[in-house]
Amino acid sequence: MSETVVGRAGEQIAETARTASRLTSAMADAVEEGLGGARRVAKQAGDAAEEFFDDTTKRLGRHPVETVVGSVAVGIVVGVVIGWLISRK
């Protein structure tokens, strides 16, 4: 009887070890997959930012007058809003 109990306990321990091994492997795969996804997103975001920067640079070169007028207009609007907020207090 004692051999049966010991045998069953040994089988149970072996099964638990196999289950833990499978869970560890599954967790490692999930982490690796998540890191791969994060790397892809970061690369795509970097590529999009670089493309946006290049497009903006080209647009500024093609339309310098519009750029200056737009910058002055934004500066005036920001100045008026800040002045209005300061004067309210």
C-alpha positions, 0 to 999 in steps of 0.5 A: 500500500505504501508503494502505491501511495508513493507511486501516485505521489511521484506521478502527481509530482511529475505531472505538476512539473510537466504542467509548470514547464508548459506554463513557463514555456507559454508565458515565455512565448507570450512575453516574446510575442508582446515584445515583438509587437511593441518593437513593430509598433515603435518602428512604425511610429518612428517611420511615420514621424520621419515621414511627417518630418520629411513632408513638413520640410518639403512643404516649408520649402515649397510655401515659405510665405504661407509658413511665415504668415501662419507662424505669425498668426499662431504667435499673435493668437497665443499672445492674445490668449495668454494676455487675456488669461493674465488680465482675468485674474 
